[in-house]
């Protein structure tokens, strides 16, 4: 029997305001990583933000689910060894090109920043949706999210669904919510240092700086707009269909 439900509930009413805010805050900080002019440090920040998003979501459901098992869902699919080898091989090139990468990052930030926020938000939202509706660990038909193969399948489905999102709607909603992206970027830098200062042993509040929370609150409110709700519903449908096709 397939371990993917026929249609996983997409009603956003079961997302708690607190955890949704944490996903957005993590997304804001992750988006700011593109401005760090140090090779590979941006990737470390993004990894920690996505890891925190998944960890927070798991802990909110109080399920016995090891974080390392679902790592294929949120981390680079190449794995640690391949990633470390690649880092060593690419280090000279990245050291040479990082000034140009910084310029490109600034020039493309108008589009890249909101899309990274959306990506991190959807990583948390999708996992939360499946944990909420999959009766995890309660029956033989429960979702096998503890299986790393299943987690990798979720990653593939996520990438397929995300690639087909209407990004113009995303950009418009976030720009309207924040009044432009200057304050959003400023808030991201305020919270960036918390990635390294916070104790990762628990999924407590990621960052409490008021500037970051204020921007996250604006974005969260924009996600309740009719066009955004429709966008999320379409994403959910594409994700679920991709999961069915892979089962």
N, C-alpha and C positions, 0 to 999 in steps of 0.2 A: 504494500500500500504506500502511496506517495506520502512523504513527510511534509509536503507543502499544502496548506489549507486551500480550499477552493477560492476563497476571497477573504483576505485578511482585512479586518475593519479599518477604515480610513477616517472615521469620524475623529476630528481633532479634539473633541470635548474631553477625551480621557487623558490628554496630556496635561500634567500639572503645570501651573504657571512657573513654579520655581525651577523645575528641571528644564523646561523649554528655554528659560532665560539663561541657564547655564550652558546649554548648547550654543546659543547665540554669542555669549561672552567668549567661549572657547573659539568660536569662529572668528570673532573680531581679532583676538590675539593671534590666531593662526594666520590671518590675512596680513597682519603687520610684519610677519616674518620675512616677507618678500623684500623689505627695506633694509634688512640686516646685511651689511657689506662684508660679511665673513663667510667664506665658502663652507657649505655643509651645515652651518649653524641654523640657517633657515629651515632645513629639513628636520633638524632635531626639534625645533620649536613646533613645527606642524605635527610631527609624530606625537609629541607630548599632549598637544591640544586634542587630537583625535582620540588618543588613548584615554585621556580624562573624560571625554564625552561618552565613550563606551563604558568606562568604569562607573561613572555616575549613573548611567542608565541601568546597568546591571544591579547596582546597589539599591536603586530605588524600587526594584522588584523583589529584593531579598531572595534571590535565587542562588542556588549552589552552582555557580558557573565560573570556571576559571578564566581569568582574563587572557591568559596566553593561548587558550584554545580558540578564542574568537579573533585572534590577531590577524589572520588572513583577511578578515572582513574590513579592517581599517588601516592596515599597514601595507607597505610595499610588498607585493606578491613575490618578489625575487628572493626574499628570505635574508637572514642576517649575514650568512657567509658570503653570498653573492653580493649583497649590498656593501659589505666591508671591503671586499676585493675591488668592487667598482669604485668605491670612494678613494682607495689608494691609487688606482690607475688614473682616475680623473683629476686628482688633486693638482698636478701641475697646470692642467688646462684651466681649471676653475680659478686658480690663483691668478692666472694671466688675464682671464676674461671677466673677473668679478666687477671691475669698474664699469664695464659696458653693461653687465647684467643689472647693475644698480640703476643705470640710466633707463634701461628698458623697463625695469620694474616700476619706476616712477611714472613713465609715460603711459604704461598700460594699466595703472592702478585703478583708473575709473571703472574698468570692467572687471579686472581680476579680483579686487577686494570684495565686492559684493558676492561674486560667484564662489569665493572660498568660504565666506560666511554661510552661504546657502548650502554648500557641500557638507560642511561640518554639522550644520543644523539637521540636514537630512540623514546623515549617518546616525545621529542620536535618535531622531524621530522614527526612522525605519526599524531600528532595533527595538525601540520601545513598543512600536506597533505590533511586532511579531511576538515579543515577550508577553504583551497584554492579551493576545488572542490565541496564542499557540498552546495554552495549557501545558507549559513547559514542565517536564518532570512529573506530570500527574497521570499520564496514561501511556499506553504503548503507541498511541498515535501522536504523541507530543512532538513538537519541533525538536529536531536533533541539532540545535544550535551549538551543543557542546562538541559536536563533531567538527574538526577543522576542515574537513572536506565540504561540509554544509556551509561553514563560514566563508570558504572560498567561493562557493556557489552564490552566496549572498553578495559578495564583492563584485562578481561578474554581472549579476543582475542589476546591482546599483549603478555600475558604470554605463550599462546599456540605457537605463532609465534616465540617468542624469544627462547623458549626451544629447537626448532628444527634448530637453526642457526648453521652453520659450524664454530665453534669457532676457529678451527685451522687457518682458513683464517683471522679471526679477529686478533688473536695473531701475526701471521706472518706480517700482514700489519702494525700494530702499532709498532712492534719491529723494522721493517725496517725503519719506519718513524722517530722514536725517537733514534735509535741507541742503543737500550736497554731501560730499564725502570728506571735507577737510576736518570737521569735528570728529568724524568717525575714525580717521587715521590718527588724530591726536589722542583720542581715547585708547586706541589700540596700543600706542607706545607707552601710555601710562600703566597699562596692565601687563605689558610684555615681560617685565622682570619677575612677575609672580610665577611664571612657568618654571623658573629655576629655584625660587625661594620656598615654594609651597611643599609641604610634606605629602608625597604621593601615596602614602599608606592608606589614606582614606579619601573618599570622593566628596569631601566637604566643599564649601563654596570656593570656587577657583580663584576668584579675585573680587575684592569688595570696594575697589575705587569707585567713587560716585560717578566719575566721567564715563567709565565703561558701562556701568549699570544703566545710566541714563540713555546712552545710545542703544543698548540692548533692548531697553523697554520700548523705545520708539520703533525699532525694527519688529519686535514681537507684536506690537499693535498693528503694524502694517500687514502682518501675515494673516490677519483676520479679514482683510478685504476680500470681497467676492472673487475678484480675479485671481488672488493668491490661493484661496481655498480650492478653486477649480484647478489651478496649476498643480497643487499637491495631490488632488484626486487623480489627475492624469498620471502623475509620477507613480503613485501607488499602483495604479492599474498596470502600467508598463513593467514595474518591478515584479509584481505578482505573476504576470504572464511570463516574464523571463525565468522566474523560479520554476514555474510549471514546465516550461520548455526544457529546462535543464534536469528535471527530475526523471 
